[in-house]
Amino acid sequence: MDQTVFDRRTFLELGGKAALAGVAANITVLRPEFSPAQTGSSSNDKIRFALIGAGVRGSQLLQASLRVPNVECVAVSDLWDARLQGAQEYAGKPLFTTKNFQEVLQRKDVDAVIVAVTDHQHCRVVTAACSAGKDVYCEKPMSHTVEQGFEMVEAAQKNKRVLQVGSQRVSSILYAKAREIYASGALGDVFAIDAYTDRDTASGAWVYPIPPDANEQTIDWNTFLIGAPRIPFDAARFFRWRGYRSYGEGLPGDLYVHLLSGIFFIANINEVPTRAYSTGGLFRWKNAGRDQPDVIATLYDFPNVRVSVHCNSNSNAGEMTSFYGTKGTLQINDSKMTFTPYVATPGPETYSTIGWPAKLRNEYLAHWYAEHPRPDVSAYKVEEGETFAAPAHYDEVVDHEAHFFHSVRTRESPVENEVFGNHTAIACHMANESYFNQNVAVWDAAARKIKT
């Protein structure tokens, strides 16, 4: 006899409490294949790269890249003297160092560059690198403005360069499994997706400590201001730049972009949302000198699905991305992902009959049960779903770097290429435009502009 799958609630109603004792969701620990890192086994295949921007994220990317086989860092550029020293310490050897990134691009021993400068200088550095014949890994968000994003797309395609954007979830084994489940149709139709990520520390709010040697002699302040208003030296803006609209995209550019790139990857979305509406405010960190909000929530319209994302100043709930389908729910919570099938079981309508006389109510129920006989509980099983987890110490950043270097070798376009990266960046720009203009942001695809 075929076993019909019932949800837990219906099963309990059928008297299956005892049968459920001890039942738990199955947990599968995924195995990293890490296949992109295994290509290129000879010294002739070695890729030599330079790091442009050796701050917090740049240093993390450097360390992750050095775990990928057969790649080598040969140069580093940054606007602060101390970071040039720090990068060499992470690399474990002397590197060519300079404050002028153009000197890095002129080197013939540099095949590719990792760009981890401030958002407002991404376009300037990336387009120059593409023109110089270098492949580019660009930290997220890809652009600081819509116009810059399209300029970067054109530069990469015109010069036939690999450009991968740095939202590592598209390379995560956990997200790959989620994408597989989504593509299988197990979720049914998905019309709603919700995601949030929260941080409650000063570091999470970019209120970083100012080093004691920060001054105009150790920092190239004039270069930092290229593409931004000219103001006197301000060490806080240099080290806490994400909190200022002149240099960064705030929470959308720092955190939304991760959520959105993961959602896009799983749901096979590669387009700009049609509309976005944001609300929020600057509450907890309003005395930190920033002009970006510390609480923000955005609703996005896509042709066939609605997506909601938000960030606040409390980390108690961690992070969650949820896909709500007509046949199941898929939720990613930090390093675990759970798929729970949902089976809508038939039942009589009881809520709307509350006001009926007992005689009519009983006649309705008798008629309904005559047409829908209650099943034998022994003929049914409960579908609990399955939980997948990344292994301990798994680092998706290393996999993302490995995918980049694999694309450099093979010339295959990465998943998070310039088009994908531009679409997610525009979604972040739309969130900011809506928030700061206090209006709905609408994407005009023909004009390639955001209208509010």
NUKOLTI-95494 format. One record per residue (C-alpha): residue number from 1; x, y, z. Coordinates in steps of 0.5 Angstrom, whole numbers, plus 500, padded with zeros to 3 digits. Layout:
! residues N
+------+-----+-----+-----+
| keza |   X |   Y |   Z |
+------+-----+-----+-----+
|  NUM |   X |   Y |   Z |
...
+------+-----+-----+-----+
! end
This chain:
! residues 452
+------+-----+-----+-----+
| keza |   X |   Y |   Z |
+------+-----+-----+-----+
|    1 | 500 | 500 | 500 |
|    2 | 503 | 507 | 498 |
|    3 | 504 | 511 | 504 |
|    4 | 501 | 518 | 504 |
|    5 | 505 | 523 | 507 |
|    6 | 501 | 527 | 513 |
|    7 | 504 | 533 | 517 |
|    8 | 505 | 533 | 524 |
|    9 | 499 | 536 | 526 |
|   10 | 494 | 532 | 522 |
|   11 | 498 | 526 | 525 |
|   12 | 497 | 528 | 532 |
|   13 | 490 | 529 | 531 |
|   14 | 489 | 522 | 528 |
|   15 | 492 | 519 | 534 |
|   16 | 500 | 518 | 533 |
|   17 | 503 | 521 | 539 |
|   18 | 506 | 515 | 541 |
|   19 | 509 | 514 | 534 |
|   20 | 512 | 520 | 534 |
|   21 | 516 | 519 | 540 |
|   22 | 523 | 520 | 539 |
|   23 | 523 | 522 | 532 |
|   24 | 527 | 528 | 530 |
|   25 | 530 | 531 | 523 |
|   26 | 535 | 527 | 520 |
|   27 | 542 | 532 | 520 |
|   28 | 547 | 531 | 514 |
|   29 | 553 | 534 | 515 |
|   30 | 556 | 536 | 508 |
|   31 | 562 | 535 | 505 |
|   32 | 566 | 540 | 501 |
|   33 | 568 | 538 | 494 |
|   34 | 573 | 544 | 494 |
|   35 | 574 | 542 | 486 |
|   36 | 576 | 549 | 484 |
|   37 | 582 | 549 | 488 |
|   38 | 585 | 543 | 485 |
|   39 | 586 | 545 | 478 |
|   40 | 593 | 548 | 476 |
|   41 | 598 | 543 | 479 |
|   42 | 604 | 545 | 476 |
|   43 | 608 | 551 | 477 |
|   44 | 606 | 554 | 470 |
|   45 | 599 | 554 | 472 |
|   46 | 601 | 558 | 478 |
|   47 | 597 | 565 | 479 |
|   48 | 600 | 571 | 482 |
|   49 | 595 | 576 | 485 |
|   50 | 596 | 583 | 488 |
|   51 | 592 | 585 | 494 |
|   52 | 589 | 592 | 493 |
|   53 | 586 | 595 | 499 |
|   54 | 589 | 591 | 505 |
|   55 | 584 | 593 | 511 |
|   56 | 579 | 588 | 515 |
|   57 | 576 | 585 | 509 |
|   58 | 582 | 585 | 504 |
|   59 | 586 | 582 | 510 |
|   60 | 581 | 576 | 510 |
|   61 | 581 | 575 | 503 |
|   62 | 589 | 575 | 503 |
|   63 | 589 | 570 | 508 |
|   64 | 583 | 566 | 505 |
|   65 | 587 | 566 | 498 |
|   66 | 593 | 563 | 501 |
|   67 | 589 | 557 | 503 |
|   68 | 588 | 556 | 495 |
|   69 | 593 | 551 | 492 |
|   70 | 598 | 554 | 487 |
|   71 | 596 | 561 | 488 |
|   72 | 601 | 567 | 490 |
|   73 | 601 | 574 | 493 |
|   74 | 606 | 578 | 490 |
|   75 | 604 | 585 | 491 |
|   76 | 600 | 590 | 496 |
|   77 | 597 | 597 | 495 |
|   78 | 594 | 601 | 501 |
|   79 | 593 | 608 | 503 |
|   80 | 596 | 607 | 510 |
|   81 | 603 | 605 | 511 |
|   82 | 601 | 600 | 517 |
|   83 | 597 | 596 | 512 |
|   84 | 602 | 595 | 508 |
|   85 | 606 | 592 | 513 |
|   86 | 601 | 588 | 516 |
|   87 | 599 | 585 | 509 |
|   88 | 606 | 582 | 509 |
|   89 | 606 | 579 | 515 |
|   90 | 600 | 575 | 513 |
|   91 | 603 | 573 | 507 |
|   92 | 609 | 571 | 511 |
|   93 | 614 | 574 | 506 |
|   94 | 616 | 581 | 503 |
|   95 | 612 | 583 | 498 |
|   96 | 612 | 589 | 493 |
|   97 | 608 | 595 | 497 |
|   98 | 606 | 601 | 494 |
|   99 | 600 | 607 | 496 |
|  100 | 599 | 608 | 488 |
|  101 | 595 | 602 | 486 |
|  102 | 597 | 604 | 479 |
|  103 | 604 | 601 | 480 |
|  104 | 601 | 594 | 482 |
|  105 | 597 | 594 | 475 |
|  106 | 604 | 596 | 471 |
|  107 | 607 | 589 | 474 |
|  108 | 608 | 584 | 469 |
|  109 | 608 | 578 | 474 |
|  110 | 601 | 580 | 477 |
|  111 | 595 | 576 | 473 |
|  112 | 589 | 578 | 478 |
|  113 | 588 | 583 | 483 |
|  114 | 583 | 583 | 489 |
|  115 | 580 | 589 | 490 |
|  116 | 578 | 591 | 497 |
|  117 | 578 | 598 | 497 |
|  118 | 572 | 603 | 499 |
|  119 | 566 | 602 | 496 |
|  120 | 566 | 609 | 492 |
|  121 | 573 | 607 | 489 |
|  122 | 571 | 600 | 487 |
|  123 | 569 | 603 | 480 |
|  124 | 576 | 607 | 479 |
|  125 | 580 | 601 | 481 |
|  126 | 576 | 595 | 477 |
|  127 | 576 | 599 | 471 |
|  128 | 583 | 601 | 471 |
|  129 | 585 | 593 | 472 |
|  130 | 581 | 591 | 467 |
|  131 | 584 | 596 | 462 |
|  132 | 591 | 593 | 464 |
|  133 | 589 | 586 | 463 |
|  134 | 588 | 584 | 470 |
|  135 | 582 | 579 | 472 |
|  136 | 579 | 582 | 478 |
|  137 | 576 | 580 | 485 |
|  138 | 572 | 585 | 487 |
|  139 | 569 | 586 | 494 |
|  140 | 562 | 587 | 495 |
|  141 | 558 | 591 | 494 |
|  142 | 560 | 591 | 487 |
|  143 | 559 | 599 | 486 |
|  144 | 557 | 605 | 489 |
|  145 | 552 | 608 | 484 |
|  146 | 548 | 605 | 479 |
|  147 | 552 | 609 | 473 |
|  148 | 559 | 606 | 476 |
|  149 | 556 | 599 | 476 |
|  150 | 554 | 599 | 469 |
|  151 | 561 | 602 | 467 |
|  152 | 564 | 596 | 471 |
|  153 | 560 | 591 | 467 |
|  154 | 562 | 594 | 460 |
|  155 | 570 | 595 | 462 |
|  156 | 570 | 587 | 464 |
|  157 | 566 | 585 | 458 |
|  158 | 570 | 590 | 453 |
|  159 | 577 | 587 | 456 |
|  160 | 575 | 580 | 456 |
|  161 | 576 | 580 | 464 |
|  162 | 574 | 575 | 469 |
|  163 | 570 | 579 | 474 |
|  164 | 568 | 576 | 480 |
|  165 | 564 | 580 | 486 |
|  166 | 565 | 578 | 493 |
|  167 | 559 | 575 | 496 |
|  168 | 562 | 568 | 498 |
|  169 | 555 | 565 | 499 |
|  170 | 554 | 563 | 492 |
|  171 | 560 | 559 | 493 |
|  172 | 558 | 556 | 500 |
|  173 | 556 | 548 | 500 |
|  174 | 550 | 550 | 504 |
|  175 | 547 | 554 | 499 |
|  176 | 549 | 550 | 493 |
|  177 | 545 | 544 | 497 |
|  178 | 539 | 549 | 498 |
|  179 | 539 | 551 | 491 |
|  180 | 539 | 544 | 489 |
|  181 | 533 | 543 | 493 |
|  182 | 529 | 549 | 490 |
|  183 | 531 | 547 | 483 |
|  184 | 528 | 540 | 484 |
|  185 | 521 | 543 | 485 |
|  186 | 520 | 540 | 492 |
|  187 | 518 | 547 | 495 |
|  188 | 513 | 548 | 490 |
|  189 | 511 | 555 | 488 |
|  190 | 515 | 560 | 492 |
|  191 | 512 | 567 | 493 |
|  192 | 515 | 570 | 499 |
|  193 | 522 | 570 | 501 |
|  194 | 524 | 573 | 508 |
|  195 | 531 | 574 | 510 |
|  196 | 535 | 578 | 516 |
|  197 | 542 | 579 | 519 |
|  198 | 543 | 583 | 525 |
|  199 | 549 | 585 | 529 |
|  200 | 549 | 589 | 536 |
|  201 | 557 | 590 | 537 |
|  202 | 561 | 597 | 536 |
|  203 | 565 | 593 | 531 |
|  204 | 559 | 591 | 528 |
|  205 | 556 | 598 | 527 |
|  206 | 563 | 600 | 524 |
|  207 | 565 | 604 | 530 |
|  208 | 573 | 601 | 529 |
|  209 | 578 | 603 | 534 |
|  210 | 583 | 609 | 531 |
|  211 | 590 | 607 | 531 |
|  212 | 595 | 612 | 534 |
|  213 | 599 | 613 | 528 |
|  214 | 593 | 615 | 524 |
|  215 | 595 | 622 | 521 |
|  216 | 596 | 625 | 514 |
|  217 | 603 | 623 | 514 |
|  218 | 602 | 615 | 514 |
|  219 | 595 | 616 | 510 |
|  220 | 594 | 618 | 503 |
|  221 | 588 | 622 | 505 |
|  222 | 588 | 626 | 498 |
|  223 | 587 | 619 | 494 |
|  224 | 582 | 617 | 499 |
|  225 | 577 | 623 | 497 |
|  226 | 578 | 622 | 490 |
|  227 | 570 | 621 | 488 |
|  228 | 568 | 624 | 494 |
|  229 | 567 | 631 | 497 |
|  230 | 574 | 635 | 499 |
|  231 | 574 | 635 | 507 |
|  232 | 580 | 636 | 512 |
|  233 | 583 | 630 | 514 |
|  234 | 578 | 626 | 519 |
|  235 | 581 | 619 | 521 |
|  236 | 574 | 616 | 523 |
|  237 | 572 | 617 | 516 |
|  238 | 578 | 613 | 514 |
|  239 | 577 | 607 | 518 |
|  240 | 569 | 608 | 519 |
|  241 | 568 | 609 | 512 |
|  242 | 562 | 604 | 512 |
|  243 | 558 | 609 | 516 |
|  244 | 558 | 615 | 511 |
|  245 | 554 | 616 | 505 |
|  246 | 560 | 619 | 501 |
|  247 | 564 | 612 | 501 |
|  248 | 559 | 606 | 503 |
|  249 | 553 | 603 | 502 |
|  250 | 551 | 602 | 509 |
|  251 | 547 | 596 | 512 |
|  252 | 545 | 594 | 505 |
|  253 | 552 | 595 | 502 |
|  254 | 555 | 591 | 507 |
|  255 | 549 | 586 | 509 |
|  256 | 543 | 586 | 505 |
|  257 | 548 | 584 | 499 |
|  258 | 550 | 578 | 502 |
|  259 | 543 | 576 | 504 |
|  260 | 540 | 578 | 497 |
|  261 | 546 | 574 | 493 |
|  262 | 544 | 568 | 497 |
|  263 | 537 | 569 | 495 |
|  264 | 539 | 570 | 488 |
|  265 | 543 | 564 | 487 |
|  266 | 538 | 559 | 491 |
|  267 | 532 | 562 | 487 |
|  268 | 536 | 563 | 480 |
|  269 | 534 | 570 | 480 |
|  270 | 539 | 574 | 476 |
|  271 | 535 | 581 | 475 |
|  272 | 534 | 588 | 478 |
|  273 | 527 | 588 | 483 |
|  274 | 522 | 592 | 480 |
|  275 | 520 | 596 | 486 |
|  276 | 523 | 597 | 493 |
|  277 | 521 | 600 | 499 |
|  278 | 525 | 602 | 506 |
|  279 | 524 | 604 | 513 |
|  280 | 528 | 605 | 519 |
|  281 | 533 | 610 | 522 |
|  282 | 539 | 612 | 526 |
|  283 | 538 | 610 | 533 |
|  284 | 543 | 606 | 537 |
|  285 | 549 | 609 | 534 |
|  286 | 547 | 616 | 532 |
|  287 | 552 | 619 | 537 |
|  288 | 558 | 616 | 532 |
|  289 | 558 | 621 | 527 |
|  290 | 555 | 617 | 522 |
|  291 | 549 | 619 | 517 |
|  292 | 547 | 611 | 515 |
|  293 | 542 | 608 | 519 |
|  294 | 543 | 603 | 524 |
|  295 | 536 | 600 | 523 |
|  296 | 533 | 598 | 516 |
|  297 | 528 | 594 | 513 |
|  298 | 526 | 593 | 505 |
|  299 | 521 | 590 | 501 |
|  300 | 522 | 588 | 494 |
|  301 | 518 | 586 | 488 |
|  302 | 520 | 581 | 483 |
|  303 | 516 | 579 | 478 |
|  304 | 514 | 572 | 481 |
|  305 | 516 | 573 | 488 |
|  306 | 516 | 578 | 494 |
|  307 | 523 | 579 | 498 |
|  308 | 523 | 582 | 505 |
|  309 | 530 | 583 | 508 |
|  310 | 532 | 587 | 514 |
|  311 | 538 | 589 | 519 |
|  312 | 537 | 591 | 526 |
|  313 | 542 | 592 | 532 |
|  314 | 540 | 586 | 536 |
|  315 | 544 | 579 | 534 |
|  316 | 540 | 575 | 539 |
|  317 | 536 | 571 | 533 |
|  318 | 543 | 570 | 529 |
|  319 | 541 | 570 | 522 |
|  320 | 536 | 567 | 518 |
|  321 | 533 | 566 | 510 |
|  322 | 527 | 563 | 509 |
|  323 | 523 | 561 | 503 |
|  324 | 516 | 559 | 503 |
|  325 | 513 | 555 | 498 |
|  326 | 506 | 551 | 497 |
|  327 | 510 | 545 | 498 |
|  328 | 515 | 546 | 503 |
|  329 | 519 | 551 | 507 |
|  330 | 527 | 552 | 507 |
|  331 | 530 | 556 | 512 |
|  332 | 538 | 557 | 513 |
|  333 | 540 | 559 | 520 |
|  334 | 547 | 561 | 520 |
|  335 | 551 | 554 | 518 |
|  336 | 545 | 550 | 518 |
|  337 | 539 | 549 | 513 |
|  338 | 533 | 545 | 514 |
|  339 | 528 | 543 | 509 |
|  340 | 521 | 541 | 511 |
|  341 | 515 | 539 | 507 |
|  342 | 509 | 542 | 508 |
|  343 | 502 | 537 | 506 |
|  344 | 496 | 541 | 506 |
|  345 | 491 | 535 | 509 |
|  346 | 484 | 536 | 508 |
|  347 | 479 | 538 | 513 |
|  348 | 472 | 540 | 514 |
|  349 | 471 | 548 | 515 |
|  350 | 470 | 549 | 522 |
|  351 | 472 | 556 | 524 |
|  352 | 466 | 559 | 519 |
|  353 | 461 | 555 | 522 |
|  354 | 462 | 557 | 529 |
|  355 | 455 | 561 | 529 |
|  356 | 451 | 556 | 526 |
|  357 | 446 | 552 | 530 |
|  358 | 448 | 545 | 532 |
|  359 | 443 | 542 | 528 |
|  360 | 446 | 545 | 521 |
|  361 | 453 | 544 | 524 |
|  362 | 453 | 537 | 525 |
|  363 | 449 | 536 | 518 |
|  364 | 455 | 539 | 515 |
|  365 | 460 | 535 | 519 |
|  366 | 457 | 529 | 517 |
|  367 | 456 | 530 | 510 |
|  368 | 463 | 532 | 510 |
|  369 | 466 | 526 | 513 |
|  370 | 461 | 522 | 509 |
|  371 | 465 | 524 | 503 |
|  372 | 472 | 524 | 506 |
|  373 | 473 | 518 | 510 |
|  374 | 478 | 519 | 516 |
|  375 | 484 | 514 | 514 |
|  376 | 487 | 509 | 518 |
|  377 | 493 | 512 | 522 |
|  378 | 497 | 506 | 520 |
|  379 | 497 | 507 | 513 |
|  380 | 501 | 514 | 514 |
|  381 | 508 | 516 | 516 |
|  382 | 510 | 523 | 518 |
|  383 | 515 | 527 | 514 |
|  384 | 520 | 531 | 518 |
|  385 | 524 | 534 | 513 |
|  386 | 532 | 534 | 513 |
|  387 | 537 | 539 | 516 |
|  388 | 544 | 540 | 513 |
|  389 | 550 | 543 | 516 |
|  390 | 557 | 545 | 514 |
|  391 | 562 | 541 | 517 |
|  392 | 566 | 545 | 523 |
|  393 | 571 | 550 | 521 |
|  394 | 568 | 550 | 514 |
|  395 | 570 | 557 | 511 |
|  396 | 566 | 559 | 505 |
|  397 | 570 | 565 | 503 |
|  398 | 576 | 560 | 501 |
|  399 | 571 | 556 | 496 |
|  400 | 569 | 563 | 493 |
|  401 | 577 | 565 | 492 |
|  402 | 578 | 558 | 489 |
|  403 | 572 | 559 | 484 |
|  404 | 575 | 566 | 482 |
|  405 | 582 | 563 | 481 |
|  406 | 579 | 557 | 477 |
|  407 | 575 | 562 | 473 |
|  408 | 582 | 566 | 472 |
|  409 | 585 | 559 | 469 |
|  410 | 579 | 556 | 465 |
|  411 | 576 | 563 | 463 |
|  412 | 569 | 560 | 465 |
|  413 | 565 | 566 | 467 |
|  414 | 564 | 565 | 475 |
|  415 | 557 | 565 | 478 |
|  416 | 557 | 572 | 481 |
|  417 | 560 | 575 | 475 |
|  418 | 559 | 582 | 473 |
|  419 | 552 | 582 | 471 |
|  420 | 550 | 578 | 477 |
|  421 | 554 | 583 | 482 |
|  422 | 551 | 589 | 478 |
|  423 | 544 | 586 | 479 |
|  424 | 545 | 585 | 487 |
|  425 | 548 | 592 | 488 |
|  426 | 543 | 596 | 484 |
|  427 | 538 | 592 | 489 |
|  428 | 542 | 595 | 495 |
|  429 | 542 | 602 | 492 |
|  430 | 534 | 602 | 491 |
|  431 | 534 | 600 | 498 |
|  432 | 538 | 606 | 500 |
|  433 | 534 | 611 | 495 |
|  434 | 528 | 609 | 498 |
|  435 | 530 | 610 | 505 |
|  436 | 533 | 617 | 504 |
|  437 | 528 | 619 | 499 |
|  438 | 522 | 616 | 504 |
|  439 | 519 | 614 | 498 |
|  440 | 518 | 608 | 494 |
|  441 | 524 | 606 | 489 |
|  442 | 522 | 604 | 482 |
|  443 | 527 | 601 | 477 |
|  444 | 527 | 604 | 470 |
|  445 | 530 | 598 | 466 |
|  446 | 530 | 602 | 459 |
|  447 | 533 | 608 | 462 |
|  448 | 537 | 604 | 467 |
|  449 | 536 | 609 | 473 |
|  450 | 532 | 609 | 480 |
|  451 | 526 | 613 | 480 |
|  452 | 523 | 615 | 487 |
+------+-----+-----+-----+
! end
